[in-house]
Amino acid sequence: MLTSRTNWKFNPNQLSTTLTQLKASGTPVLDLTESNPTHCQFEYLNAHQLLSPLTDSQNLCYEPDPKGKLEARKIVQNYYREKEIEVDLQNIFLTASTSEAYSFLFKLLVNPNERALIPQPSYPLFHFLADLNDVELVPYSLRHNGEAWQIDLKHLVAQCDSKTKAMILVHPNNPTGSFVKKDELKALVQVAKERSLALISDEVFSDYSFQEDEKRVGSLAGNASEVLTFTLSGISKILGLPQMKLAWIVADGPEPILKPLLERLELISDTYLSVNTPVQNALSSWFQLKNEIQKEIKTRVRNNYSFLEKQLEKNTLANLLPLEGGWYATMKIPNTKSEEEWTLEFLEQAHVYVHPGYFFDFAEEAYVVLSLLPPEKTFQEGVERILKRL
């Protein structure tokens, strides 16, 4: 009666069971996995500023466009123009989320049981999206050389076969915070050309870099000359508004190949028409707050990361992996226990909840991943409790 694509394991693991039990008993838990900005006490979440555009009477008129309202797409186009990147207005497709954008692109590019390459480590949501679209994900490794993360190009090429149709880049990666470098992109484009692969670049965290780097790729948007490229982003991270549900796809590539794909992508979008009118109409007002919102989030993330760095200077049992951007920090801890044992100890004994590395498919142990979004007082106390357990 039920499909095999949703045949997932629903039994909670010991970590989530313990968390539920602690909360049920009324035990306060410091959650250092919290990546939902609306739960992190940011001042930009001002009801009047953010909600007043939603009361406009024009929201009562419904005039759907498969690609999204022209005015809203112009806002997205201007977002890239401010980065000195020119994108074609007709190549912008609004979606309700980047998850939906992935789903549309899987439907467009990958037949059932064909494959897409995905970085490892990476966010576990991809596996559910792939299952729902009958796509097989094949990991390619990100390697840490002690100073930075790098794409293992030899491993990536070895993972390709005749069923591989797309290559996913997460720029910067979640959770490693590593950006794709220019020399890496040059090699990836060559692989894509030789094997007729499309590139999908997930850039939701791209505005949250820690410092400038000339070796880093700015964005894959505008990469029109050589291979099919689809750049994803949205206001969940750019504006810290995940509840407002608006993202986009920017399509690029050689015109003879791109044109028929745009027609199909438009029909896919037209079938769902999932982006609501009020959010599209409010986009202009919200983007006027972009610098203010990002300044507050960046300050929080950098202050928490700086605190973590200073604490680990005093503790030789843990190492902080260098971070280029994003909202997460990765800490290597002693391999004297499994990640499961460590995170359970932190939760049960210190009442601090962190992600084990295996949640993000780290290839080895022991790592823990911490969100840098929680309020500074919460983050600092949580880190101090963890380090006392090492």
C-alpha positions in Angstrom: 0.0 0.0 0.0 2.9 2.4 0.8 5.7 3.4 -1.5 9.2 2.2 -1.0 10.5 5.8 -1.4 9.1 6.7 2.1 10.3 3.5 3.7 12.4 5.4 6.3 13.3 4.4 9.8 11.0 6.3 12.2 12.3 5.0 15.5 14.0 7.8 17.5 17.6 7.3 18.3 18.9 7.4 21.9 20.0 11.0 21.7 16.6 12.3 20.6 14.9 10.0 23.1 17.0 11.4 25.9 16.3 15.0 24.9 12.6 14.3 24.8 12.7 12.8 28.3 14.7 15.7 29.8 12.3 18.3 28.3 9.3 16.3 29.6 10.8 16.3 33.1 11.2 20.0 33.0 15.0 19.9 32.9 16.4 23.0 31.2 18.6 22.1 28.2 21.0 24.4 26.4 20.4 23.8 22.7 23.5 24.4 20.7 22.0 22.8 17.6 19.4 25.6 17.2 19.7 27.0 13.7 16.3 28.6 13.4 16.9 32.3 13.7 13.3 33.0 14.8 14.1 31.0 18.0 17.3 32.9 18.8 16.1 36.3 20.2 17.2 38.5 17.4 16.1 42.2 17.5 15.3 42.4 13.8 12.3 40.2 14.4 10.1 43.3 14.8 6.5 42.5 14.2 5.5 45.9 12.7 8.5 46.2 10.3 8.2 42.7 9.0 4.4 42.2 9.0 3.1 45.6 7.8 3.8 44.8 4.1 1.6 41.7 4.4 -1.5 43.9 5.1 -1.4 45.6 1.7 -4.7 45.3 -0.2 -2.8 44.2 -3.4 -2.3 40.8 -1.7 -6.0 40.1 -2.3 -5.4 40.0 -6.1 -4.0 36.7 -7.5 -2.2 36.9 -10.8 0.1 33.8 -10.9 3.3 33.7 -12.9 5.1 30.3 -13.2 8.4 32.0 -12.6 7.2 34.3 -9.9 6.0 37.8 -10.0 8.2 40.0 -12.2 8.7 42.6 -9.4 9.9 40.0 -7.0 12.3 38.5 -9.6 13.7 42.0 -10.2 14.5 42.2 -6.5 16.5 38.9 -6.8 18.2 40.2 -10.0 19.2 43.3 -8.1 20.6 41.2 -5.2 23.1 39.7 -7.6 23.7 43.0 -9.4 24.9 44.4 -6.1 27.5 41.6 -6.1 28.4 42.7 -9.7 26.8 39.6 -11.1 24.4 40.0 -14.0 21.6 37.4 -14.3 18.9 37.2 -16.9 15.5 38.1 -15.4 13.9 35.3 -17.5 16.2 32.7 -15.9 15.0 33.4 -12.3 12.4 31.0 -10.9 10.9 31.6 -7.5 10.1 28.7 -5.2 8.7 28.3 -1.7 12.1 26.9 -0.4 15.4 25.6 -1.6 14.1 22.1 -0.7 11.4 22.7 -3.3 14.0 24.0 -5.7 16.0 20.8 -5.4 12.9 18.8 -6.0 12.1 20.8 -9.2 15.7 20.3 -10.4 15.7 16.6 -9.6 12.5 16.2 -11.6 14.1 18.2 -14.5 17.5 16.7 -14.6 17.6 13.2 -13.1 15.5 10.2 -14.1 14.3 7.7 -11.5 17.3 5.7 -10.2 19.8 8.0 -11.8 22.4 9.7 -9.7 23.5 13.1 -8.3 26.8 13.8 -6.7 26.8 15.4 -3.2 29.5 16.5 -0.9 30.3 14.6 2.3 30.0 15.9 5.0 26.7 17.7 4.2 23.2 18.3 5.6 21.1 15.2 6.0 18.0 16.7 4.4 19.3 15.9 1.0 18.7 12.2 1.4 15.0 12.7 2.1 14.7 15.0 -1.0 16.5 12.4 -3.1 14.3 9.6 -1.9 11.1 11.5 -2.6 12.3 12.1 -6.2 13.7 8.5 -6.8 17.2 9.9 -7.1 20.3 8.1 -5.8 22.8 10.3 -4.1 26.5 9.5 -4.4 28.9 11.2 -2.0 32.2 12.8 -3.0 34.6 13.7 -0.2 35.6 17.0 1.3 39.0 16.5 2.9 40.5 18.6 5.7 44.2 19.1 5.5 44.7 20.8 8.9 44.2 24.3 7.5 41.2 24.1 5.2 38.6 21.9 3.6 39.2 20.9 0.0 37.1 19.0 -2.6 38.7 15.6 -3.3 38.6 15.9 -7.1 40.0 12.4 -7.7 37.3 10.9 -5.5 34.6 13.0 -7.2 35.6 11.8 -10.7 35.8 8.2 -9.4 32.2 8.5 -8.2 30.9 9.4 -11.6 29.4 6.8 -14.0 26.9 6.7 -16.9 24.0 7.3 -14.5 25.4 10.5 -13.0 23.5 13.5 -14.2 24.2 16.3 -11.7 26.8 17.6 -9.3 25.7 19.4 -6.2 28.0 22.0 -4.7 27.1 23.6 -1.3 28.8 27.0 -1.2 29.6 27.4 1.6 29.2 23.9 2.8 26.9 23.1 5.7 28.4 22.3 8.3 32.1 22.7 7.3 31.6 26.4 6.2 34.0 25.8 3.3 33.6 27.7 0.0 34.4 26.4 -3.5 37.6 27.8 -4.7 38.3 29.1 -8.2 40.7 26.4 -9.2 38.3 23.8 -7.9 35.5 25.2 -9.9 37.6 25.2 -13.1 38.3 21.5 -12.6 34.6 20.8 -11.8 33.4 22.6 -14.9 35.8 20.5 -17.0 34.4 17.3 -15.4 30.8 18.5 -16.0 31.6 19.3 -19.7 33.2 15.9 -20.3 30.4 14.0 -18.6 27.4 16.2 -19.5 26.6 17.0 -15.9 24.6 19.9 -14.6 26.0 21.9 -11.7 23.6 22.8 -8.8 25.1 25.3 -6.4 23.4 25.8 -3.1 24.4 29.3 -1.9 22.0 29.9 1.0 24.8 30.8 3.4 27.0 32.7 0.9 26.4 36.1 2.5 27.8 34.9 5.8 31.6 34.7 5.1 34.1 35.5 7.8 36.6 37.2 5.6 37.4 38.0 2.0 39.3 35.5 0.0 40.5 36.1 -3.6 40.8 32.3 -4.2 37.1 31.8 -3.4 34.3 31.7 -6.0 31.8 34.5 -5.5 28.8 32.8 -6.9 28.0 30.4 -9.7 25.1 32.6 -10.9 26.0 34.1 -14.2 28.1 31.1 -15.2 26.5 31.0 -18.6 29.2 30.0 -21.0 30.2 26.4 -20.5 27.8 24.1 -18.6 24.3 24.0 -17.3 24.3 25.7 -13.9 21.5 26.2 -11.4 22.2 28.5 -8.4 19.9 28.2 -5.3 19.4 30.7 -2.5 16.5 32.3 -0.6 15.4 34.6 2.3 15.6 31.8 4.9 19.2 32.7 5.4 19.7 36.0 3.4 17.1 37.7 5.5 16.9 35.3 8.4 13.2 34.7 7.6 12.6 30.9 7.2 9.0 31.3 8.1 8.2 33.5 5.1 9.0 30.7 2.5 10.6 32.2 -0.5 13.7 31.0 -2.4 14.8 30.9 -6.0 16.7 29.1 -8.8 18.9 31.1 -11.2 19.5 29.0 -14.4 22.5 29.6 -16.6 24.2 27.7 -19.4 24.8 27.6 -23.2 21.7 28.9 -24.9 21.0 25.9 -27.2 21.0 23.6 -24.1 19.4 26.0 -21.7 16.4 27.1 -23.7 14.5 23.7 -23.8 15.3 23.2 -20.1 13.9 26.6 -19.2 10.6 25.6 -20.9 10.4 22.4 -18.9 11.3 24.1 -15.6 8.6 26.7 -16.3 6.0 24.0 -16.7 7.2 22.3 -13.5 6.8 25.6 -11.7 3.4 26.2 -13.3 2.2 22.9 -12.1 2.8 23.8 -8.4 2.6 27.6 -8.3 3.6 27.3 -4.6 5.0 30.8 -3.9 2.3 32.9 -2.3 1.4 36.4 -3.4 1.9 38.4 -0.1 5.4 37.2 0.4 6.4 38.2 -3.2 4.8 41.6 -2.7 6.6 42.1 0.6 10.0 41.2 -0.8 11.0 44.7 -1.7 10.3 46.0 1.8 12.2 43.1 3.5 15.2 43.5 1.3 15.5 47.1 2.5 16.3 45.6 5.9 18.9 43.1 4.6 22.0 44.9 5.8 20.5 45.5 9.2 19.4 41.9 9.6 22.7 40.4 8.4 24.7 42.7 10.6 23.0 41.4 13.7 23.3 37.8 12.6 26.9 38.1 11.6 27.8 39.8 14.9 26.2 37.0 16.8 27.9 34.3 14.8 31.3 35.9 14.9 31.1 36.6 18.6 30.2 33.0 19.4 32.9 31.7 17.1 35.5 34.0 18.7 34.4 32.8 22.2 34.8 29.2 21.1 38.2 29.9 19.6 39.4 31.5 22.9 38.1 28.7 25.0 39.8 26.0 22.9 43.1 27.9 23.2 43.0 26.8 26.9 41.9 23.3 26.1 44.3 21.0 24.3 41.8 18.1 24.2 39.6 19.7 21.5 40.4 21.4 18.2 38.3 23.9 16.3 38.2 23.3 12.6 38.8 26.5 10.6 35.6 28.1 9.4 35.2 30.3 6.3 31.5 31.1 6.6 28.0 29.9 7.6 26.3 29.4 10.9 28.0 26.2 12.3 31.3 25.4 13.9 32.9 21.9 13.9 34.9 20.8 16.9 37.1 17.7 16.9 37.1 16.0 20.3 39.0 13.0 21.7 38.3 9.7 20.1 38.3 7.9 23.4 34.5 7.6 23.1 32.1 7.4 20.2 30.3 10.5 19.1 27.1 8.9 20.3 28.6 8.4 23.8 30.1 11.9 23.9 26.9 13.7 22.8 24.8 11.6 25.3 27.2 12.5 28.1 26.9 16.2 27.2 23.2 15.9 27.2 22.6 13.7 30.2 25.4 15.1 32.5 25.8 18.7 31.3 22.3 19.3 29.8 23.8 20.6 26.6 22.5 19.4 23.2 24.9 19.3 20.3 25.0 17.4 17.0 27.3 14.4 16.6 29.4 14.5 13.4 27.7 11.4 12.0 24.5 13.5 11.7 26.3 15.3 8.8 28.0 12.1 7.5 31.5 12.8 8.7 33.7 10.0 7.5 35.5 9.6 10.8 35.1 10.3 14.6 34.9 12.1 16.8 33.4 15.5 15.9 30.6 17.6 17.3 28.8 20.4 15.4 27.6 23.5 17.2 25.2 26.2 15.8 26.6 29.7 16.2 23.1 31.3 16.3 22.0 30.9 19.9 22.1 33.9 22.2 25.7 34.6 23.4 25.0 33.8 27.1 23.4 30.5 26.2 26.2 29.6 23.8 29.0 30.5 26.2 27.5 28.5 29.1 26.9 25.5 26.8 30.5 25.5 25.5 31.9 25.8 29.1 29.9 22.9 30.2 31.0 20.7 27.3 34.7 21.5 27.7 34.5 20.5 31.4 33.4 17.0 30.3 36.4 16.4 28.1 
